Amino acid sequence: MEMALESAREAEAAGEVPVGAVVVLNGNVVGRGRNSTIANCDPTAHAEILALREASATLHSYRLEGAVLYTTLEPCVMCAGALVNARVARLVFGARDLRFGGVRSKFRIADSEVLNHRVEIAEGELGPACTEILQRFFANKR
């Protein structure tokens, strides 16, 4: 999660919403991402999506079975769906997203019983630090 926070700080420095994500498989980092929607002119360039893309390229597979994704913010619906499609085993996130959360706050997509794959979910990892960087970012925008 520390690496995800580092990526979130990089996003903040670039003027992006400070969210970072890391994919780990068998103890090795196989993908990293930070929010890059502005820089990439791409509404899908969320930290989680970019980390999944890099992990898939690294492993030469769109299936990331056994992987753990660490992210500083609860994934949105799009990212939660991508976790299911990639067959990620476990999601660890820091702060809840009370407005758009697709895993706990608004929807429960990643471990829904109606889907063919369920992601194990853990929340609150380094939660205060993950929340603080987001609060600071948005306070400075106002």
C-alpha positions in Angstrom: 0.0 0.0 0.0 3.0 2.3 0.5 3.8 2.0 -3.2 0.2 2.8 -4.1 0.4 5.9 -1.9 3.7 6.9 -3.6 1.8 6.6 -7.0 -1.0 8.7 -5.6 1.5 11.4 -4.6 2.8 11.3 -8.2 -0.7 11.8 -9.5 -1.2 14.7 -7.2 2.0 16.4 -8.3 0.7 16.0 -11.9 -2.6 17.7 -11.0 -4.6 14.5 -11.2 -6.9 13.2 -8.4 -4.4 11.4 -6.1 -5.1 7.8 -6.5 -2.5 5.1 -6.9 -2.7 1.3 -7.4 -0.3 -1.6 -7.4 -0.8 -5.2 -8.6 1.2 -7.9 -6.8 1.5 -11.5 -7.7 3.5 -14.0 -5.7 5.1 -11.2 -3.8 6.3 -9.4 -6.9 5.0 -6.1 -8.2 3.7 -6.7 -11.7 1.8 -3.5 -12.4 1.5 0.1 -11.1 -0.8 2.9 -12.0 -1.8 6.4 -11.0 -4.8 8.4 -12.1 -3.9 9.9 -15.5 -7.3 10.8 -17.0 -6.2 14.4 -17.7 -2.8 13.7 -19.0 -4.0 10.8 -21.2 -7.3 12.5 -22.2 -8.9 9.2 -21.3 -11.8 8.8 -18.9 -10.7 5.1 -18.3 -7.2 6.0 -17.2 -7.9 5.3 -13.5 -5.0 4.1 -11.3 -6.6 0.6 -11.1 -7.1 0.2 -14.8 -3.6 1.3 -15.6 -2.1 -1.0 -13.0 -4.2 -3.9 -14.4 -3.1 -3.1 -18.0 0.6 -3.1 -16.9 0.2 -6.3 -15.0 -1.5 -8.0 -18.0 1.3 -6.8 -20.3 3.9 -8.0 -17.9 2.3 -11.4 -17.5 1.1 -11.7 -21.1 -2.3 -12.6 -19.9 -5.6 -10.8 -19.3 -6.3 -13.2 -16.4 -4.6 -12.1 -13.2 -5.5 -15.1 -11.1 -3.9 -15.0 -7.7 -3.1 -11.3 -8.0 -3.7 -8.8 -5.3 -4.5 -5.2 -6.2 -3.7 -2.5 -3.7 -5.3 0.9 -4.2 -5.6 4.1 -2.1 -9.3 4.6 -2.9 -12.3 2.3 -3.2 -12.6 1.4 -6.9 -15.4 2.8 -9.0 -17.9 0.6 -10.8 -15.7 0.5 -14.0 -12.6 -0.5 -12.0 -14.6 -3.0 -9.9 -15.8 -4.7 -13.1 -12.3 -4.8 -14.4 -11.1 -6.6 -11.3 -13.8 -9.2 -11.8 -13.0 -9.6 -15.5 -9.3 -10.0 -14.7 -10.0 -12.6 -12.0 -8.0 -10.7 -9.4 -8.0 -12.7 -6.2 -7.9 -9.9 -3.7 -8.5 -6.2 -3.4 -7.0 -4.1 -0.6 -8.1 -0.4 -0.5 -7.4 2.4 1.8 -10.3 4.9 1.8 -13.9 4.5 0.9 -15.4 6.6 -2.0 -18.7 7.6 -0.6 -19.8 9.2 -3.9 -18.8 6.6 -6.5 -17.6 3.5 -4.7 -18.3 0.3 -6.6 -17.1 -2.1 -4.0 -18.7 -1.1 -0.7 -20.0 2.4 -0.6 -22.6 2.5 -3.4 -22.4 -0.9 -5.1 -21.0 -4.3 -4.3 -19.8 -5.4 -7.7 -16.4 -7.1 -7.0 -17.9 -9.8 -4.7 -21.4 -10.0 -6.1 -22.9 -13.4 -6.0 -24.5 -12.9 -9.4 -21.2 -12.7 -11.2 -18.9 -15.6 -12.2 -15.9 -14.4 -10.1 -15.8 -12.9 -6.6 -12.9 -10.8 -5.4 -11.9 -11.0 -1.7 -12.0 -7.5 -0.3 -10.1 -5.8 2.6 -10.5 -2.2 3.4 -8.9 0.4 5.6 -5.2 -0.4 4.9 -3.4 2.9 5.6 -6.9 4.5 5.5 -6.0 7.7 7.3 -3.0 8.5 5.0 -5.2 7.6 1.9 -8.0 9.9 3.1 -5.6 12.7 4.0 -4.1 13.0 0.6 -7.5 13.1 -1.1 -8.8 15.7 1.4 -5.8 17.9 1.0 -6.0 17.7 -2.8 -9.7 18.7 -2.9 -9.2 21.4 -0.2 -6.5 23.0 -2.4 -8.8 22.9 -5.4 -11.5 25.0 -3.6 
